[in-house]
Amino acid sequence: MKLFDVYPLFDVTVDHGKGCYVWDDKGQEYLDFYGGHAVISIGHSHPRYLQTLQEQASKLVFYSNAVKNPLQVKLAEKLGPICGYDDYQLFLINSGAEANENALKLASFYTGKKKVIAFTHAFHGRTSAAVNVTQNPKIQAPINATFPVEFLELGDIAGLRASIAKGDVAAVIIEGISGVGGIRIPTAAFMQELRKVTTDNRVVLILDEIQSGYGRSGKFFAHQWFGIRPDIITVAKGIANGYPFAGVLISPMFAPVYGQLGTTFGGNHLGCALACTVLDVIEEEHLIENARQQGEYLISALKTMQIPGLKELRGLGLMIGIEFDYPYKEVRNRLLYEQHVFTGAAGTNVLRILPPLCITQHDCDLFLERFDAAL
């Protein structure tokens, strides 16, 4: 049997990692400034993480959600105060797309409506409802178009008001910072008006913090820079540092109903134990503060560099986009194959910087040196 060929692959086989570095099967070291799509939060092979993995796996990896799981309760009790949503409820699943599926379902149950407002350049996942609110026809099959979606430009307050005024909107879904869309950051004024309009019209506000959450922006959630509180927050990626895990943070205005939501693997014992350890490390090693400090350092240094063809530099914390007026491909390839640095990309012209939250100033300086050489 062959693999179903859905990804263009770099000619690199990553063998192992530690901290902000990975090594290939030939022993070549790479600076990891992508973290596998922003998944690595506390660093590769963190000793506390490995200890938890071994200890919990030796006891129990999984059992059904039909029995009590104290680790789920422990995770919820840890997450609430750290993220600032202690009064919310937590539903655990397996992936970011699944988190958004359940968020959209909750919104529709609550309002009795099915239209959703989403934004251009956003990415919310590849499953049925999640891909329907992602404006990318290349990944939308006809079967995905199961409910009406209106796409607005980020910042279009007039369009938002006009659409919601029709009275048929169940939810608005928006990323704290648009990741796949090229590190696009909404303004505080827009986000505050969005919160007001949705509240006034009983429309559910869903914040997709799958890439921008868990400290990456320099606050636990990117939307906390804008002084708002959404009704539902979705999280994944950095939640368990590489173990497939995700969650939905749900406002007290939603009452749980048996049978509405469910999952086989979500909230499993191993995932919960690892997610608890991730929160412990984030707190004890001050990784959110570090993300803010190192992000400010990187962005400030990048602004002083002579970057040929630079169109715009955008970012908060360790979520940074470098947009060129030409395709990024050659620069990214030189970074990977000549300078041995992993970076991400968005569209055709944006280089994405999403390193683990534990990077040091030395790592930043090394990246800047190699990036300059790749230019």
FENWO-V329739 format. One record per pair of residues at least 4 apart in sequence whose ideal C-beta (glycine too) atoms are under 8 Angstrom apart, sorted by the first residue. I is the first residue (numbers start at 0). J is the second residue. D is the distance in Angstrom with one decimal. If there is no record, write none. Layout:
# FENWO-V329739
I,J,D  I,J,D
This chain:
# FENWO-V329739
9,335,6.2  10,336,8.0  11,23,5.4  11,29,7.6  11,335,7.0  12,23,5.5  12,24,4.5  13,21,5.0  13,22,7.5  13,23,5.9  13,29,7.8  14,21,7.8  14,22,5.6  14,23,5.8  14,24,4.6  15,21,7.0  15,22,5.5  15,43,7.8  15,44,7.3  16,20,6.4  16,21,3.9  16,22,7.0  16,31,6.8  16,39,7.9  16,43,3.1  16,44,5.9  17,42,7.5  17,43,5.4  17,44,4.9  18,42,4.5  18,43,6.2  18,44,7.7  18,45,7.9  18,355,7.2  18,357,6.3  19,30,6.6  19,31,5.4  19,32,7.7  19,42,6.2  19,43,7.5  19,354,5.9  19,355,5.1  19,357,6.5  19,358,5.0  19,359,7.9  19,362,5.2  20,28,5.8  20,29,6.6  20,30,6.2  20,31,6.1  20,43,7.3  21,28,7.7  21,29,5.1  21,31,5.1  21,43,6.4  21,341,7.2  22,26,6.2  22,27,6.5  22,28,5.4  22,29,7.1  23,27,4.9  23,29,7.0  27,339,6.2  28,339,6.5  29,335,7.7  29,339,4.6  29,340,6.5  29,341,5.6  30,339,6.6  30,340,4.7  30,341,7.1  30,362,6.7  30,365,5.9  30,366,6.0  30,369,6.9  31,35,7.9  31,39,7.1  31,43,7.2  31,341,4.9  31,354,6.5  31,355,6.9  32,340,5.8  32,341,6.0  32,342,5.4  32,352,5.4  32,353,7.2  32,354,4.4  32,358,7.9  32,366,5.5  33,37,7.7  33,341,4.4  33,342,5.4  33,343,4.6  33,351,7.2  33,352,7.7  33,353,5.4  33,354,7.1  34,38,5.8  34,39,3.8  34,40,7.5  34,353,5.3  34,354,5.8  34,355,5.1  35,39,5.7  35,241,7.0  36,210,7.5  36,236,6.8  36,343,6.9  36,353,7.3  37,178,6.9  37,210,4.9  37,215,6.3  37,236,5.2  37,237,6.5  37,318,7.4  37,343,7.9  37,353,4.1  38,236,4.8  38,237,6.3  38,240,7.3  38,241,5.5  39,43,6.0  39,237,7.4  39,240,6.1  39,241,6.0  39,355,4.7  40,213,5.6  40,214,7.0  40,215,7.7  40,236,7.6  40,237,3.3  40,238,7.8  40,240,5.3  40,277,6.1  40,281,7.0  40,286,7.3  40,355,6.4  40,356,5.3  41,45,4.9  41,47,8.0  41,48,6.5  41,240,5.3  41,277,5.7  41,280,4.5  41,281,6.5  41,284,7.4  41,286,6.6  41,355,6.9  41,356,6.7  41,357,6.1  42,240,7.9  42,355,4.7  42,356,7.9  42,357,4.3  43,241,8.0  43,355,7.3  44,48,7.3  44,49,6.1  45,49,6.8  45,240,7.1  45,280,6.2  45,357,7.9  46,50,6.2  47,51,6.5  47,276,5.5  47,279,7.0  47,280,5.6  48,52,6.3  48,240,5.8  48,273,6.6  48,276,5.6  48,277,7.2  48,280,7.2  49,53,6.4  50,54,6.1  51,55,5.8  51,272,5.3  51,273,5.8  51,275,7.7  51,276,4.3  52,56,5.9  52,269,7.4  52,272,8.0  52,273,6.4  53,57,6.3  54,58,6.9  54,272,7.7  55,59,7.1  55,60,7.4  55,268,6.3  55,269,5.2  55,272,3.9  55,273,7.4  56,60,5.6  56,269,6.0  58,268,7.6  59,268,4.8  59,269,7.7  60,267,6.8  60,268,6.3  60,269,4.6  61,264,6.9  61,267,4.4  61,268,6.1  61,269,6.8  62,66,6.0  62,68,7.4  62,267,7.7  62,268,6.6  63,263,7.8  64,68,7.2  64,261,7.5  64,262,6.7  64,263,7.7  64,265,7.4  64,266,6.2  68,72,7.5  68,266,6.4  68,268,6.4  68,271,6.9  69,73,6.1  70,74,6.3  70,268,5.5  70,271,3.6  70,272,5.7  70,275,7.0  71,75,6.5  71,89,7.8  71,91,6.3  71,266,4.9  71,271,5.5  72,76,6.2  73,77,6.3  73,271,7.1  73,275,5.8  74,78,6.0  74,89,7.3  74,91,7.5  74,271,4.9  74,274,5.3  74,275,5.3  74,278,7.7  75,79,6.3  75,88,7.9  75,89,4.3  77,81,6.4  77,275,5.8  77,278,4.9  77,279,7.7  78,82,5.6  78,84,7.9  78,89,6.6  78,246,7.7  78,248,7.9  78,274,7.9  78,278,6.3  79,84,6.0  79,85,3.5  79,86,7.6  79,87,7.0  79,89,7.9  80,85,5.2  81,219,6.6  81,278,5.8  81,281,7.4  81,282,6.2  82,219,4.5  82,220,6.6  82,248,7.4  83,219,6.4  83,220,7.8  83,223,6.8  84,228,7.8  84,232,7.1  84,248,5.4  86,251,5.7  87,232,7.6  87,248,4.7  87,249,5.8  87,250,5.9  87,251,6.9  88,248,7.4  88,249,4.4  88,250,7.9  88,251,7.1  88,253,7.2  88,255,7.0  89,246,5.7  89,247,7.3  89,248,6.1  89,249,7.3  90,101,6.4  90,246,6.6  90,247,4.5  90,249,6.3  90,260,5.9  90,265,7.8  91,244,7.3  91,245,7.3  91,246,5.2  91,262,7.3  91,265,4.7  91,266,3.4  91,270,7.5  91,271,7.3  92,97,4.4  92,98,5.9  92,101,6.4  92,245,5.0  92,246,7.0  92,247,7.1  92,262,5.0  92,265,3.7  92,266,7.5  93,97,5.5  93,243,5.3  93,244,6.7  93,245,5.9  93,262,7.0  93,264,5.4  93,265,5.3  94,98,7.0  94,124,7.5  94,235,5.9  94,243,6.3  94,245,5.3  95,99,6.6  95,123,7.9  95,124,5.7  95,207,7.7  95,209,3.8  95,210,7.9  95,233,6.6  95,234,7.9  95,235,3.5  95,236,6.5  95,245,5.6  96,100,6.4  96,123,7.2  96,124,2.7  96,125,5.7  96,126,4.4  96,129,4.4  96,130,7.8  97,101,6.5  97,124,7.7  97,126,6.8  97,245,6.1  97,262,7.7  97,265,7.5  98,102,6.3  98,209,6.7  98,233,3.8  98,234,6.7  98,235,5.7  98,245,4.4  98,246,6.5  98,247,5.2  99,103,6.2  99,123,4.8  99,124,5.2  99,128,7.1  99,129,4.4  99,132,7.5  99,172,7.0  99,205,7.5  99,207,6.2  99,209,7.6  99,233,5.4  100,104,6.3  100,124,7.4  100,126,5.6  100,127,7.0  100,128,5.1  100,129,5.6  101,105,6.3  101,247,5.2  101,260,5.6  102,106,6.5  102,170,7.7  102,172,7.3  102,205,4.8  102,231,4.6  102,233,5.3  102,247,5.5  103,107,6.4  103,115,6.5  103,128,4.8  103,129,7.6  103,132,7.2  103,169,7.8  103,170,6.3  103,172,7.0  103,205,7.1  104,108,6.3  104,128,7.3  104,259,7.5  104,260,7.1  105,109,6.1  105,203,7.4  105,231,6.3  105,247,7.5  105,249,6.7  105,253,6.0  105,259,7.7  105,260,7.4  106,110,6.2  106,115,7.7  106,169,4.9  106,170,3.6  106,203,3.7  106,205,6.5  106,230,7.7  106,231,6.9  107,111,7.5  107,112,6.6  107,113,5.5  107,146,7.9  107,169,4.9  107,170,7.4  108,256,7.8  108,259,6.2  109,169,7.8  109,203,6.0  109,252,7.7  109,253,6.1  110,169,4.5  110,170,7.4  110,201,6.7  110,202,7.1  110,203,6.4  111,169,7.9  112,167,5.8  112,168,6.5  112,169,3.9  113,146,4.4  113,147,6.9  113,169,5.7  114,146,6.8  114,147,4.6  114,148,7.3  114,149,7.0  114,167,4.8  114,168,5.0  114,169,6.0  115,131,7.8  115,132,5.5  115,146,6.7  115,147,7.5  115,148,5.1  115,149,7.7  115,168,7.2  115,169,6.1  115,170,5.2  115,171,7.3  115,172,6.2  116,148,7.6  116,149,5.3  116,150,7.9  116,151,6.2  116,159,6.8  116,162,5.7  116,163,7.3  116,168,5.9  116,170,7.4  116,171,4.4  116,172,7.5  117,121,5.7  117,123,7.2  117,132,4.1  117,133,7.4  117,134,7.0  117,148,5.7  117,149,7.6  117,150,5.6  117,151,7.7  117,171,7.6  117,172,5.3  117,173,7.5  118,134,8.0  118,150,6.5  118,151,5.7  118,152,7.1  118,153,5.1  118,173,5.8  118,174,7.8  118,177,7.4  119,134,5.4  119,150,5.2  119,151,7.2  119,152,5.6  119,153,7.0  119,180,7.7  120,134,7.5  120,153,6.9  120,177,5.2  120,179,8.0  120,180,3.0  120,181,6.3  120,183,5.6  121,132,7.4  121,133,6.3  121,134,6.9  121,172,7.7  121,173,7.0  121,174,5.5  121,177,5.6  121,179,7.8  121,180,5.7  121,207,7.5  122,133,5.3  122,135,7.4  122,174,7.7  122,177,7.5  122,178,6.7  122,179,3.6  122,180,6.2  123,129,4.6  123,130,7.6  123,132,5.1  123,133,5.0  123,172,6.3  123,174,7.7  123,207,5.7  124,129,3.1  124,130,6.3  124,133,6.9  125,129,6.7  125,130,5.3  125,133,7.9  125,138,6.0  126,130,6.3  127,131,6.7  127,142,7.3  127,143,5.5  127,145,6.7  128,132,6.8  128,143,7.9  128,145,7.3  128,146,7.3  129,133,6.6  130,135,7.8  130,138,5.8  130,139,5.4  130,143,5.0  131,139,6.8  131,143,4.9  131,144,6.1  131,145,6.5  131,146,6.6  131,148,5.7  132,148,5.4  132,172,5.5  133,138,7.0  133,139,7.4  134,150,4.8  135,139,6.7  139,143,4.9  139,144,6.9  147,167,7.9  149,162,5.4  151,155,4.5  151,158,4.7  151,159,6.0  151,162,7.1  152,158,7.2  153,173,8.0  153,177,7.1  153,183,5.9  153,185,5.6  153,189,7.3  154,185,6.7  154,186,6.4  154,189,4.9  155,159,6.0  156,160,6.4  156,189,6.2  156,192,5.2  156,193,7.8  156,196,8.0  157,161,6.3  158,162,6.2  159,163,6.3  159,171,7.5  159,192,7.6  159,193,6.5  159,196,6.0  160,164,6.1  160,196,5.9  161,165,7.7  162,168,6.5  163,168,5.2  163,171,7.9  163,196,5.7  163,197,7.2  163,200,5.0  163,202,5.8  164,200,7.7  166,200,7.7  168,200,7.4  168,202,5.0  169,202,7.0  169,203,6.4  170,202,6.4  170,203,4.2  170,204,7.3  170,205,5.5  171,193,6.6  171,197,5.6  171,202,6.0  171,203,7.5  171,204,5.5  171,205,6.9  172,205,4.3  172,207,6.1  173,185,7.1  173,193,7.1  173,204,7.8  173,205,7.4  173,206,6.5  173,207,6.7  174,178,6.6  174,180,7.5  174,206,7.7  174,207,4.6  174,208,7.6  174,209,7.8  174,210,7.2  174,211,6.2  174,221,7.9  175,206,5.8  175,207,7.1  175,208,4.8  175,211,3.8  175,212,6.6  175,216,6.8  175,220,5.9  175,221,2.9  175,222,4.7  176,182,6.3  176,183,7.1  176,184,5.3  176,185,7.9  176,210,7.4  176,211,4.1  176,216,6.3  176,221,4.8  176,315,6.2  176,318,5.5  177,181,6.7  177,182,6.9  177,183,4.0  177,184,7.7  178,182,6.7  178,210,3.8  178,211,6.6  178,318,7.0  178,345,7.3  178,351,7.1  178,353,7.8  179,210,7.8  179,345,5.6  180,345,6.4  180,346,7.7  181,313,7.6  181,320,5.3  181,322,6.5  181,345,4.1  181,346,5.7  181,349,4.1  181,351,7.8  182,313,4.7  182,314,5.9  182,318,6.0  182,319,6.4  182,320,2.8  182,345,7.0  182,349,6.8  182,351,6.3  183,313,6.9  183,320,7.8  184,221,7.9  184,313,6.1  184,314,7.7  184,315,6.1  185,189,5.1  185,190,5.2  185,225,7.2  186,190,6.9  186,225,7.9  187,191,6.1  187,224,7.1  187,225,4.4  187,226,6.6  188,192,6.4  189,193,6.1  190,194,6.5  190,222,6.6  190,225,3.9  190,226,8.0  190,227,5.4  191,195,6.5  191,225,6.4  191,226,6.5  191,227,6.0  192,196,6.1  193,197,6.3  193,204,6.9  193,227,7.6  194,198,6.2  194,204,6.2  194,227,4.3  194,228,7.5  194,229,7.4  195,199,6.1  196,200,6.3  196,202,7.5  197,202,4.2  197,203,7.1  197,204,4.4  197,230,7.8  198,204,7.7  203,230,4.9  203,231,6.4  204,229,4.4  204,230,5.0  204,231,7.4  205,229,6.5  205,230,7.0  205,231,4.6  205,232,7.7  205,233,6.9  206,220,7.0  206,222,5.0  206,229,4.0  206,231,7.2  206,232,4.9  206,233,7.3  207,233,5.2  208,212,3.1  208,213,7.6  208,220,4.9  208,221,6.4  208,222,6.9  208,232,5.5  208,233,6.4  208,234,5.6  209,233,5.7  209,234,6.3  209,235,4.5  209,236,5.6  209,245,7.5  210,215,7.1  210,236,5.8  210,318,7.3  210,353,7.6  211,215,5.8  211,216,5.5  211,220,7.3  211,221,3.9  211,318,6.0  212,216,7.9  212,219,6.9  212,220,5.0  212,221,6.8  212,232,7.4  212,234,5.0  212,236,7.8  212,237,7.2  213,219,7.0  213,234,6.5  213,236,7.0  213,237,3.8  213,238,6.1  213,277,7.9  213,281,7.4  214,218,7.5  214,219,5.8  214,237,7.3  214,281,5.8  214,286,5.7  214,287,3.8  214,290,5.3  214,316,7.6  214,356,5.5  215,221,7.4  215,237,6.7  215,290,6.0  215,316,5.6  215,317,5.5  215,318,5.1  215,353,7.3  215,356,6.8  216,220,7.5  216,221,4.0  216,224,6.6  216,290,7.3  216,291,7.9  216,294,8.0  216,315,4.4  216,316,4.2  216,317,7.9  216,318,5.8  217,224,7.9  217,287,6.6  217,288,7.8  217,290,5.2  217,291,3.0  217,294,5.9  217,295,7.9  217,315,6.0  217,316,3.5  217,317,7.8  218,223,4.3  218,224,5.8  218,287,6.8  218,291,7.6  218,316,7.7  219,223,6.4  219,287,6.2  220,232,6.6  221,315,6.5  221,318,7.6  222,227,5.7  222,229,6.4  222,232,7.9  224,315,6.7  229,250,7.9  230,249,7.9  230,250,4.5  230,252,6.6  230,253,7.7  231,247,6.3  231,248,6.9  231,249,5.8  231,250,6.6  231,253,7.9  232,247,7.4  232,248,4.1  233,245,7.3  233,246,7.5  233,247,5.6  233,248,7.7  234,238,5.4  234,245,6.3  234,246,4.9  234,247,7.8  234,248,6.9  235,244,7.1  235,245,3.7  235,246,7.5  237,277,7.2  237,356,7.6  238,244,5.2  238,245,6.4  238,246,6.4  238,274,5.4  238,277,6.7  239,243,7.5  239,244,3.9  239,270,5.6  239,273,4.5  239,274,4.7  239,277,6.0  240,273,6.7  240,277,5.2  242,269,7.1  242,270,5.6  242,273,5.0  242,274,7.9  243,270,7.4  244,270,4.2  244,273,7.2  244,274,5.8  245,265,7.5  249,253,5.1  255,259,7.4  255,260,7.8  262,266,6.9  265,270,8.0  266,270,6.9  266,271,6.2  267,271,6.9  268,272,6.4  269,273,6.4  270,274,6.1  271,275,6.4  272,276,6.7  273,277,6.4  274,278,6.8  275,279,6.5  276,280,6.3  277,281,6.2  278,282,6.3  279,283,5.9  280,284,5.5  280,286,7.0  281,286,4.6  281,287,6.4  281,356,7.2  284,289,7.4  284,357,6.7  285,289,5.8  286,290,6.2  286,356,4.1  286,357,6.0  287,291,6.8  287,356,7.3  288,292,6.3  289,293,5.8  289,356,6.2  289,357,6.8  289,358,7.6  290,294,5.8  290,316,4.4  290,317,4.7  290,356,4.7  291,295,6.4  291,316,5.3  292,296,6.4  293,297,6.2  293,317,6.4  293,358,5.4  293,359,7.5  293,360,6.8  293,362,8.0  293,363,5.7  294,298,6.2  294,314,6.4  294,315,6.7  294,316,4.0  294,317,4.9  294,318,7.5  294,319,6.8  295,299,6.0  296,300,6.3  296,360,6.2  296,363,5.7  297,301,6.1  297,314,7.8  297,317,7.7  297,319,6.3  297,352,7.0  297,363,5.2  297,366,7.5  297,367,7.5  298,302,6.5  298,312,6.7  298,314,5.3  298,319,6.3  299,303,7.1  300,304,6.9  300,363,7.2  300,367,5.4  301,306,7.3  301,312,5.7  301,319,7.5  301,321,6.9  301,367,7.4  302,312,6.3  304,367,7.3  304,370,7.8  304,371,6.4  306,321,7.1  306,323,7.9  306,374,6.4  307,374,6.2  308,323,4.6  308,324,4.7  308,325,5.1  309,321,7.1  309,322,7.5  309,323,6.4  309,324,7.7  310,322,4.5  310,323,6.0  310,324,4.7  310,348,7.2  311,320,7.9  311,322,4.6  312,319,7.5  312,320,7.5  312,321,5.9  312,322,7.4  313,319,7.2  313,320,4.6  313,322,7.1  314,318,5.8  314,319,3.4  314,320,6.1  314,352,7.4  317,352,7.2  317,353,6.6  317,354,5.7  317,356,6.2  317,358,7.1  318,352,7.7  318,353,6.2  319,351,7.3  319,352,4.0  319,353,7.8  320,345,6.6  320,349,5.0  320,350,7.1  320,351,5.7  320,352,7.5  321,327,7.9  321,349,6.8  321,350,4.4  321,352,7.1  322,348,5.6  322,349,4.8  322,350,7.9  323,327,5.8  323,330,7.3  323,348,5.1  323,349,7.7  323,350,7.4  324,348,7.1  325,348,6.8  326,347,4.9  326,348,6.0  327,331,5.2  327,344,5.5  327,347,7.0  327,348,5.8  327,349,6.5  327,350,4.8  328,332,6.2  328,347,7.8  329,333,6.3  330,334,6.3  330,350,6.6  330,373,5.6  330,374,6.5  331,335,6.4  331,342,5.8  331,344,6.0  331,350,6.2  332,336,5.7  333,337,4.8  333,338,6.4  333,373,4.1  334,338,5.0  334,340,4.5  334,341,7.9  334,342,5.6  334,369,6.6  334,370,6.7  334,373,4.5  335,339,7.1  335,340,6.6  335,341,6.5  335,342,7.6  337,372,7.6  337,373,6.7  338,369,3.8  338,370,7.6  338,372,5.7  338,373,5.1  339,369,7.5  340,366,6.3  340,369,5.1  340,370,7.3  340,373,7.6  342,350,5.5  342,351,6.6  342,352,6.2  343,350,7.3  343,351,3.5  343,352,7.4  343,353,5.7  344,349,6.5  344,350,6.0  344,351,6.0  345,349,4.1  345,351,5.5  352,366,7.8  354,358,4.8  354,362,7.2  354,366,7.8  358,362,4.3  358,363,6.3  359,363,7.2  360,364,6.2  361,365,6.4  362,366,6.5  363,367,6.4  364,368,6.3  365,369,6.4  366,370,5.8  367,371,6.3  368,372,6.6  369,373,6.3  370,374,6.7
